[in-house]
Amino acid sequence: MSNDPRTDKIEEATLHAYVDGQLSPKERARVEAWLAEHPEDGARVREWRHQNAALEALFATSEAERRVAGMARPQTGAPGRPLWGGAMRLAAALVLVAIGIGGGWLTRGIMAPDRGAVAEILVNEAMNAHLIYTPEVLHPVEVAASNEDHLISWLSKRLGASLVAPDLSADGFSLIGGRLLPADDGPAAQFMYENEAGSRLTVYVRVGTPGTLAAFRFETRGDVGGVYWQDERLRYAVIGSLPRAELSSIATEIYRQMI
């Protein structure tokens, strides 16, 4: 492998880390050398920076923190169905804008720094479960979609939370079924989907952390990508071998269905 920083290939995840200011000075210099020689990647980086700038201009961090801090707790209406007030809808809009415009932009000031370890555990569990079960031909799930009511009831009882299998038909994916999984500090649920081309997508769900507002991040492991987020009710990860924009769109739709 060449040691010339101008020729060592820079992965997309590293480019995103560069845009977010997460690289060491040495890594940053390597990326800048690469960008100087690869104008197409330079254009992508400029586009991502413009997207982040648009987000920050739309909702400054201090304003987001002020609005979130002033939110009231949701009141409960029908069993298992919260009545969301205007402030919570505003917060949801902030999150949807963040994932729709910013891609890998983390909602700064909303997700506390110590949540990073929780997020890393979440994505590792979700990625591993996806890689283990999506190749299965005979037993990809424990309970098939033909018995969806039982699947939802069973997983909800085991996780101690009211779950819903997201409807991803508008994105071309149909529910295959789901399974119960062990997680770091309790049970987790996995819903599996498949499109007409045979590509599979998984939605991983765990119980959330009280007091945490949703924040989205994007992660890649080889050709598998994932968008994951968490709030005070549940933690989610959407995993699949799909382009970043498509995964982000699906994650946005799931979040929209859950609020």
matplotlib code that plots the C-alpha trace (Angstrom):
import matplotlib.pyplot as plt

x = [0.0, 1.3, 2.2, 1.6, -1.4, -2.3, -2.9, -4.3, -8.0, -10.3, -13.5, -16.8, -17.1, -13.7, -14.9, -18.0, -15.8, -13.7, -16.7, -17.9, -14.4, -13.8, -10.4, -7.0, -4.7, -2.7, -5.9, -7.2, -4.1, -4.3, -7.9, -7.0, -4.2, -6.7, -9.3, -6.7, -6.2, -9.8, -12.2, -15.2, -14.8, -14.1, -17.4, -19.2, -17.5, -18.5, -22.1, -22.2, -20.8, -23.5, -26.1, -24.8, -24.6, -28.2, -29.2, -27.3, -28.7, -32.3, -32.0, -29.0, -27.8, -28.6, -32.2, -32.6, -31.4, -33.7, -36.7, -35.9, -35.3, -38.7, -40.7, -43.4, -43.7, -46.3, -49.7, -51.2, -54.4, -55.6, -53.6, -50.1, -50.8, -49.2, -50.8, -47.9, -48.0, -46.8, -43.3, -42.8, -44.0, -41.4, -38.7, -39.8, -39.6, -36.0, -35.0, -36.6, -34.9, -31.6, -31.7, -33.3, -30.9, -27.8, -27.4, -24.7, -25.1, -25.6, -28.1, -25.6, -26.6, -29.5, -27.7, -25.4, -21.8, -22.1, -24.7, -22.0, -21.1, -24.8, -25.1, -22.0, -23.4, -26.7, -25.2, -22.9, -25.8, -28.0, -25.2, -24.3, -27.9, -28.4, -25.3, -26.2, -29.9, -30.4, -28.5, -30.8, -33.0, -35.1, -35.2, -34.6, -37.2, -38.8, -42.3, -43.5, -45.4, -48.4, -48.7, -48.0, -50.4, -48.8, -45.3, -46.1, -47.8, -45.0, -42.1, -44.0, -44.4, -40.8, -39.4, -42.0, -43.0, -45.6, -44.0, -45.1, -43.7, -43.2, -45.0, -42.2, -44.4, -44.0, -40.3, -40.8, -40.2, -42.5, -42.3, -41.0, -41.3, -39.3, -37.4, -36.4, -32.7, -30.4, -28.9, -26.4, -28.8, -32.0, -34.0, -34.2, -36.5, -35.6, -38.1, -36.9, -38.1, -37.5, -38.1, -38.9, -35.2, -34.5, -32.6, -33.3, -33.5, -33.7, -35.2, -33.6, -35.5, -34.5, -36.0, -34.8, -33.3, -35.5, -34.8, -33.1, -34.4, -34.0, -30.7, -29.8, -26.4, -25.2, -22.7, -21.2, -19.5, -18.3, -21.2, -23.8, -25.0, -27.2, -29.1, -29.7, -31.4, -32.7, -35.2, -36.7, -39.0, -37.1, -33.8, -33.9, -31.5, -32.3, -29.7, -29.3, -27.0, -28.6, -27.4, -27.1, -29.9, -32.3, -31.6, -32.1, -35.4, -36.6, -35.4, -37.3, -40.5, -40.2, -39.7, -42.7, -44.8, -43.6, -44.5]
y = [0.0, 3.5, 5.9, 8.9, 10.7, 11.9, 8.3, 6.5, 6.1, 8.0, 6.3, 8.1, 7.7, 9.5, 12.3, 12.8, 12.8, 15.5, 17.6, 17.2, 18.1, 14.7, 13.9, 14.3, 16.9, 14.2, 12.5, 16.0, 16.7, 13.3, 14.1, 17.6, 16.1, 13.6, 16.3, 18.4, 15.6, 14.5, 17.3, 15.1, 14.3, 18.0, 18.9, 16.3, 17.7, 21.3, 20.1, 18.5, 21.6, 23.7, 21.3, 21.6, 25.4, 25.5, 23.5, 25.7, 28.8, 27.4, 26.3, 27.6, 25.2, 27.6, 28.0, 24.3, 23.8, 26.5, 25.0, 21.4, 22.4, 24.1, 21.2, 19.7, 16.0, 14.4, 13.7, 10.2, 9.9, 6.5, 3.5, 3.5, 6.6, 9.9, 13.2, 15.3, 19.0, 21.7, 21.7, 18.0, 18.4, 21.2, 18.9, 16.2, 18.6, 19.5, 15.9, 15.3, 18.3, 17.1, 13.7, 14.9, 17.7, 17.0, 13.2, 12.3, 15.5, 14.8, 17.1, 19.0, 20.1, 17.7, 14.4, 14.6, 13.5, 10.6, 9.1, 8.3, 5.0, 4.0, 4.8, 2.7, -0.3, 0.1, 0.2, -2.7, -4.9, -3.9, -4.4, -7.8, -9.0, -7.8, -9.6, -12.9, -13.2, -11.6, -14.3, -17.0, -18.7, -21.1, -19.3, -15.6, -14.8, -16.4, -15.3, -14.6, -11.6, -13.8, -13.8, -10.1, -9.5, -12.2, -11.0, -7.4, -8.5, -10.9, -8.5, -5.6, -7.8, -8.9, -5.4, -3.8, -1.2, -0.8, -1.7, -1.3, -2.9, 0.1, 0.1, 0.4, -0.5, 3.0, 2.3, -1.1, -3.2, -5.8, -7.2, -10.8, -11.1, -10.6, -12.1, -11.5, -10.8, -10.4, -6.9, -5.3, -4.6, -6.4, -7.7, -6.2, -6.7, -7.1, -6.6, -7.8, -6.6, -7.6, -5.9, -7.5, -7.6, -9.8, -7.0, -7.2, -4.5, -4.7, -2.4, -3.0, -1.7, -1.5, 0.3, 3.9, 6.1, 8.5, 12.2, 11.6, 13.4, 11.8, 12.3, 10.6, 9.3, 7.4, 4.5, 2.2, -1.2, -2.3, -2.2, -2.2, 1.1, 2.1, 5.1, 5.0, 7.2, 7.1, 8.9, 8.5, 5.8, 3.6, 3.2, 2.4, 1.3, 0.8, -1.4, -2.4, -2.5, 0.6, 4.1, 6.6, 8.8, 5.8, 4.6, 8.2, 8.5, 5.2, 6.2, 9.5, 7.7, 5.3, 8.2, 10.0, 6.9, 6.6, 10.2]
z = [0.0, -0.9, 1.9, -0.3, 1.1, -2.4, -3.6, -0.5, -1.1, 1.2, 2.2, 2.3, 6.1, 6.5, 4.2, 6.4, 9.5, 7.8, 7.2, 10.8, 12.2, 13.8, 12.4, 13.9, 12.3, 10.5, 9.1, 8.1, 6.2, 4.4, 3.4, 2.1, 0.0, -1.4, -2.2, -4.0, -6.4, -6.7, -7.5, -7.6, -3.9, -3.3, -4.8, -2.5, 0.5, -0.4, -0.9, 2.5, 4.1, 2.4, 3.7, 7.3, 7.0, 5.8, 8.9, 11.3, 9.6, 9.9, 13.5, 15.5, 18.2, 21.0, 19.8, 19.4, 23.0, 24.3, 22.6, 23.6, 27.2, 27.4, 26.0, 28.2, 28.9, 26.6, 28.0, 27.5, 25.5, 24.4, 25.8, 24.4, 22.3, 23.5, 22.7, 21.2, 21.8, 19.5, 21.1, 20.5, 16.9, 16.5, 17.8, 15.4, 12.6, 13.6, 13.5, 10.1, 8.7, 10.1, 8.5, 5.3, 4.6, 6.5, 6.0, 8.6, 10.6, 14.3, 15.9, 17.9, 21.4, 21.5, 22.0, 25.0, 24.4, 26.8, 24.5, 22.0, 23.7, 23.7, 20.0, 19.2, 21.1, 19.3, 15.8, 16.5, 17.7, 14.8, 12.2, 13.6, 13.7, 10.1, 8.8, 10.7, 9.7, 6.3, 4.4, 5.9, 3.3, 5.4, 8.8, 8.4, 11.0, 14.1, 13.4, 9.8, 8.7, 8.1, 11.9, 12.4, 15.2, 17.3, 16.3, 17.5, 20.7, 21.6, 20.9, 22.7, 25.8, 25.9, 25.4, 27.7, 25.1, 22.5, 19.2, 15.6, 12.5, 10.2, 6.8, 4.2, 1.2, -0.3, -0.4, -2.1, 1.0, 2.4, 5.9, 6.1, 9.9, 13.0, 15.9, 19.5, 20.1, 23.1, 23.6, 25.8, 28.6, 27.7, 24.8, 21.3, 18.3, 14.7, 11.9, 8.4, 5.1, 1.5, -1.9, -5.3, -6.1, -3.1, -1.2, 2.6, 5.1, 8.9, 11.5, 15.0, 18.1, 21.7, 24.7, 24.9, 27.6, 29.6, 28.9, 25.5, 22.4, 19.0, 17.2, 13.9, 12.7, 9.7, 9.8, 7.2, 7.5, 4.1, 1.7, 4.6, 5.8, 8.7, 10.1, 13.8, 16.4, 19.9, 22.0, 25.5, 24.3, 21.9, 20.0, 16.3, 13.6, 9.9, 8.3, 4.6, 1.6, 0.1, -0.9, 1.9, 0.6, 0.3, 3.8, 5.2, 3.4, 4.9, 8.3, 8.0, 7.0, 10.0, 12.3, 10.8, 11.5, 15.1, 16.2]

ax = plt.figure().add_subplot(projection="3d")
ax.plot(x, y, z, "-o")
ax.set_aspect("equal")
plt.show()
